[in-house]
Amino acid sequence: MYRLIVESLLGLRLEVDRLSFTPCLPPDWQSFALSYRYRETTYAITVRRAGAGDGVRIVVDGVEQDEGSIRLVGDREPHTAEVEIGRADESSPAIAEPPPASNLPPR
């Protein structure tokens, strides 16, 4: 049951030495925090809803992660991670603004 909640609802998935996120949060949840232990290293992780998109932004110890996941290290030092979900995906096309209405009267 614990694994079901962690993997399905919170969307955490451990893949060798990386922790990825694909949360499926209830609409009224704006954020959650958890403490994740990898070997003898603890990660204080805060996940926040940042919009309606499907992108993810991850910052670990103040450094943005390019891979979209947390690279876990077993250095016995405490780490902090901030995860923003729902960010606009930069690879998706932007919605074009409609052209301005003409000042000419209709025909």
C-alpha positions as CSV (number, residue, x, y, z in Angstrom):
1,M,0.0,0.0,0.0
2,Y,2.8,2.4,0.9
3,R,4.5,1.8,-2.5
4,L,1.2,2.3,-4.3
5,I,0.8,5.7,-2.7
6,V,4.4,6.8,-3.2
7,E,4.6,5.7,-6.8
8,S,1.0,6.5,-8.0
9,L,-0.2,9.5,-6.1
10,L,3.1,11.3,-5.3
11,G,4.7,10.1,-8.5
12,L,8.1,9.2,-7.2
13,R,10.0,6.6,-9.1
14,L,13.5,5.3,-8.2
15,E,15.6,4.3,-11.2
16,V,19.0,3.1,-10.1
17,D,20.5,6.4,-8.6
18,R,17.8,8.8,-9.9
19,L,14.5,9.9,-8.4
20,S,12.0,11.1,-11.0
21,F,8.6,12.7,-10.5
22,T,5.3,12.3,-12.3
23,P,2.7,13.2,-9.5
24,C,-1.0,12.8,-9.9
25,L,-2.1,15.2,-7.2
26,P,-5.7,15.8,-6.1
27,P,-6.8,19.3,-7.5
28,D,-6.9,20.9,-4.0
29,W,-3.3,19.9,-3.2
30,Q,-1.0,22.9,-3.9
31,S,2.1,21.2,-2.4
32,F,3.5,18.5,-0.2
33,A,6.8,17.8,1.5
34,L,8.6,14.6,2.3
35,S,11.9,13.3,3.6
36,Y,13.5,10.7,1.3
37,R,16.4,8.6,2.5
38,Y,18.8,7.2,-0.1
39,R,21.4,4.9,1.6
40,E,22.6,7.1,4.5
41,T,21.7,10.4,2.8
42,T,18.5,12.4,3.5
43,Y,16.7,14.6,1.0
44,A,14.2,17.1,2.1
45,I,11.9,17.4,-0.9
46,T,9.1,20.0,-1.4
47,V,6.8,19.5,-4.4
48,R,4.7,22.5,-5.5
49,R,2.0,22.9,-8.2
50,A,3.2,25.8,-10.4
51,G,0.6,25.9,-13.2
52,A,-1.5,23.9,-15.6
53,G,1.2,22.6,-17.9
54,D,2.9,19.2,-17.6
55,G,6.5,20.2,-17.3
56,V,8.7,19.6,-14.2
57,R,11.4,21.9,-12.8
58,I,13.8,20.4,-10.2
59,V,16.3,22.3,-8.1
60,V,18.7,20.4,-5.8
61,D,20.8,22.3,-3.3
62,G,20.2,25.5,-5.3
63,V,21.2,24.0,-8.6
64,E,18.6,23.4,-11.4
65,Q,18.7,19.9,-12.7
66,D,18.7,19.5,-16.5
67,E,17.7,15.8,-16.5
68,G,14.2,16.3,-14.9
69,S,15.2,14.1,-12.0
70,I,17.2,14.1,-8.8
71,R,20.6,12.4,-9.1
72,L,20.9,10.6,-5.7
73,V,24.3,10.5,-4.0
74,G,25.2,8.6,-0.9
75,D,27.4,11.2,0.7
76,R,25.8,11.2,4.1
77,E,25.1,15.0,3.8
78,P,21.6,16.5,4.0
79,H,20.2,17.8,0.7
80,T,17.2,19.9,-0.2
81,A,15.2,19.6,-3.4
82,E,12.4,21.8,-4.8
83,V,10.2,20.3,-7.5
84,E,7.7,22.4,-9.4
85,I,5.1,20.5,-11.4
86,G,2.7,21.9,-13.9
87,R,5.1,24.3,-15.5
88,A,4.6,25.1,-19.2
89,D,6.6,22.6,-21.3
90,E,9.2,24.6,-23.3
91,S,9.0,22.1,-26.2
92,S,5.3,22.6,-26.7
93,P,4.3,25.4,-29.2
94,A,3.2,28.6,-27.7
95,I,-0.4,29.7,-28.2
96,A,-0.5,32.4,-30.8
97,E,-2.2,35.7,-30.0
98,P,-5.2,36.5,-32.3
99,P,-4.5,39.2,-34.8
100,P,-5.7,42.7,-33.7
101,A,-9.3,43.5,-34.8
102,S,-9.5,45.8,-37.8
103,N,-10.7,49.3,-37.3
104,L,-12.7,49.1,-40.6
105,P,-16.4,48.8,-40.3
106,P,-17.9,45.5,-41.4
107,R,-19.1,45.2,-45.1
